[in-house]
């Protein structure tokens, strides 16, 4: 099974693009329940749902996960996870995987991969997942987060823009671009430190909270995934796609 780890799912009701999406029905079950069920198939020692909504907490309890009520004023899922880890009393060196509450298609095997990469990262670093970008259309889409990595698989930068850019050919370069998959692994000490850091200008510009880690000198190890999961639920169109997928099972 490898090193033990915990999953914390940050899930708030007031989503910006799709309010209340955690409670939206996907083939007979609320979306947050679908996410929990995927997480419970992993090797995690526990699955915790960090939320600010009693309805989400009740579903979490019924779905055999641990509901933790957190503040409604967090600016990011990572800050919500830091509060939940404190409430749970996790030791500084315990491994936590952040699985977003809008990822009902997250494979349990990928959760395990990200968790098991954390011990290789060092104390002040985190792990995440990436996959190759396969088309120019994907490269140009701002909703697709691009990442460029170094020789050791560490992230150099994340952006919604097409990076890297080939100056000689005057076009983006697919050979060195990776698509970021929004799942993170880290130790409890790391996420507590993160929540106390001053947000950096770049995370505000790009709307990518992981840039705070690079700005303050941290490292992000990227686990390569050749068969990526479907993207999460950000829009009504995404929700319809997942409903179709689960109803066909």
C-alpha positions in Angstrom: 0.0 0.0 0.0 2.9 2.4 0.5 3.1 5.3 2.9 -0.2 6.1 4.7 -2.0 9.3 3.7 -5.3 11.2 4.2 -7.5 12.9 1.6 -9.1 16.2 2.3 -11.8 17.4 -0.1 -12.4 21.2 0.0 -16.1 21.8 -0.9 -17.9 25.1 -0.5 -21.5 25.9 -1.5 -20.9 29.3 -3.1 -19.0 28.3 -6.2 -18.3 31.3 -8.5 -19.3 29.8 -11.8 -21.8 27.2 -10.7 -23.2 27.9 -7.2 -24.3 24.9 -5.3 -22.6 22.5 -7.7 -21.5 20.2 -4.9 -25.1 19.3 -4.4 -26.0 18.9 -8.1 -27.3 15.5 -9.1 -25.2 13.2 -11.2 -27.1 10.0 -12.1 -28.9 9.8 -8.8 -26.2 11.0 -6.4 -24.9 14.5 -5.4 -21.6 15.4 -7.0 -19.8 15.5 -3.7 -20.9 12.0 -3.0 -19.4 10.9 -6.4 -16.1 12.5 -5.4 -16.1 10.8 -2.0 -16.8 7.4 -3.6 -13.8 7.8 -5.9 -11.6 8.8 -3.0 -12.7 5.9 -0.9 -11.5 3.5 -3.6 -7.9 4.8 -3.1 -5.4 3.7 -0.4 -6.2 6.7 1.8 -6.4 6.1 5.6 -9.3 8.6 5.8 -11.4 10.8 3.6 -12.3 14.2 5.1 -14.7 16.8 3.5 -13.8 20.4 4.6 -16.9 22.5 4.0 -18.8 25.6 5.1 -22.3 24.1 4.3 -24.3 21.8 6.6 -26.0 20.1 3.6 -22.6 19.1 2.2 -21.5 18.0 5.6 -24.5 15.7 6.0 -23.9 14.1 2.6 -20.3 13.5 3.6 -21.4 11.8 6.8 -23.8 9.6 4.9 -21.1 8.7 2.4 -18.8 7.3 5.1 -16.3 10.2 5.1 -15.5 12.7 7.9 -17.2 16.1 7.6 -15.3 19.1 9.1 -17.0 22.5 9.3 -14.6 25.3 8.2 -14.9 29.1 7.8 -16.9 30.6 4.9 -14.2 33.2 4.4 -11.3 31.2 2.9 -10.0 32.5 -0.4 -8.8 29.1 -1.6 -9.3 25.4 -1.1 -5.8 25.1 0.3 -6.6 27.5 3.1 -9.7 25.5 3.9 -7.6 22.3 4.0 -5.1 23.9 6.4 -8.0 24.7 8.8 -9.4 21.2 8.5 -6.0 19.6 9.1 -5.7 21.6 12.3 -9.2 20.5 13.4 -8.4 16.9 12.7 -5.1 17.2 14.7 -2.9 15.8 11.9 0.8 15.5 12.7 3.1 17.8 10.9 4.6 15.0 8.8 1.4 13.3 7.8 0.6 13.2 4.0 -2.5 14.9 2.8 -3.9 14.8 -0.8 -6.1 17.6 -1.9 -8.8 16.3 -4.2 -11.1 19.0 -5.4 -14.8 18.8 -4.7 -15.7 19.1 -8.3 -13.7 16.2 -9.6 -16.1 13.2 -9.7 -13.9 11.5 -12.3 -10.7 11.5 -10.4 -9.1 8.0 -10.7 -8.1 6.4 -7.3 -4.8 5.2 -8.9 -3.9 8.8 -9.7 -4.7 9.8 -6.1 -2.3 7.1 -4.9 0.4 8.3 -7.3 0.3 11.8 -6.1 0.3 10.7 -2.4 3.3 8.4 -2.9 5.3 11.1 -4.6 5.2 13.3 -1.5 8.0 11.5 0.5 10.3 12.1 -2.5 9.6 15.9 -2.4 11.3 17.0 0.7 9.7 18.9 3.6 9.0 22.1 1.8 7.5 20.9 -1.4 4.4 19.4 -2.8 3.4 17.0 -5.6 0.9 17.3 -8.4 0.0 15.6 -11.7 0.6 16.6 -15.3 -0.1 15.1 -18.8 1.1 15.9 -22.3 -0.8 18.6 -24.3 -2.0 17.0 -27.5 -3.2 19.8 -29.7 -2.8 23.4 -30.5 -6.4 24.1 -29.6 -5.8 22.7 -26.1 -2.6 24.8 -25.8 -4.5 28.0 -26.6 -7.4 27.4 -24.2 -7.2 29.6 -21.1 -9.1 27.1 -19.0 -6.3 24.6 -19.6 -3.5 25.3 -17.1 -0.1 24.8 -18.7 3.1 23.9 -16.8 6.8 23.8 -17.8 9.0 21.4 -15.8 12.7 21.1 -15.2 15.0 18.1 -15.9 14.0 16.6 -12.6 10.3 16.9 -13.1 9.9 20.0 -10.9 7.5 22.8 -12.0 9.2 25.9 -13.3 6.0 27.9 -14.0 2.2 27.5 -14.4 0.2 29.6 -16.7 -3.1 29.9 -18.6 -1.1 31.3 -21.5 0.5 29.0 -24.1 4.0 28.3 -22.7 6.7 27.8 -23.7 6.7 30.0 -26.8 9.1 29.2 -29.7 10.6 32.6 -30.8 12.1 31.3 -34.0 8.9 29.7 -35.2 6.7 32.3 -33.7 4.4 29.7 -32.2 3.9 27.7 -29.0 5.9 24.6 -28.5 3.9 21.5 -27.6 7.0 19.3 -27.1 7.8 20.9 -23.7 4.3 21.8 -22.5 2.3 19.8 -20.0 -1.3 20.1 -18.9 -1.8 20.5 -15.2 -4.2 18.2 -13.4 -5.6 19.9 -10.3 -4.7 17.5 -7.5 -2.0 18.1 -4.9 -0.1 16.2 -2.2 1.9 17.6 0.7 2.6 17.2 4.3 0.5 18.9 7.0 3.3 21.2 8.0 3.6 22.5 4.4 -0.1 23.4 4.0 -0.1 25.2 7.4 2.9 27.2 6.2 1.2 27.9 2.9 -2.0 29.3 4.5 0.1 31.8 6.5 2.0 33.1 3.4 1.3 36.4 1.8 -0.5 35.8 -1.6 1.8 36.6 -4.5 1.0 39.0 -7.4 1.3 36.2 -10.0 -1.4 34.0 -8.4 -3.8 37.0 -8.5 -3.0 37.6 -12.2 -3.2 34.0 -13.3 -5.8 32.9 -10.7 -3.6 29.9 -9.9 -2.9 29.4 -6.2 0.0 27.0 -6.7 2.1 30.0 -8.0 2.4 31.1 -4.3 4.5 28.1 -3.6 7.0 28.9 -6.4 7.0 32.6 -5.5 8.1 31.8 -2.0 10.8 29.4 -3.0 9.0 26.1 -2.7 9.1 23.2 -5.1 6.4 21.3 -6.9 7.1 17.8 -8.1 5.1 16.8 -11.2 3.9 13.2 -11.7 3.5 12.3 -15.3 0.1 10.8 -16.3 -0.4 9.4 -19.8 -4.2 8.7 -19.4 -5.6 11.8 -17.8 -9.0 12.0 -16.0 -11.8 14.2 -17.4 -11.7 17.8 -16.4 -13.7 18.8 -13.3 -17.1 20.5 -13.2 -16.8 24.2 -13.8 -19.8 24.8 -16.1 -23.3 23.5 -16.9 -21.8 21.8 -19.9 -19.3 20.0 -17.7 -22.1 18.9 -15.5 -24.1 17.5 -18.4 -21.1 15.6 -19.6 -20.6 13.8 -16.3 -24.3 13.1 -16.0 -24.1 11.4 -19.4 -21.0 9.5 -18.4 -22.3 8.1 -15.1 -25.8 7.3 -16.5 -24.3 5.1 -19.2 -22.5 2.9 -16.6 
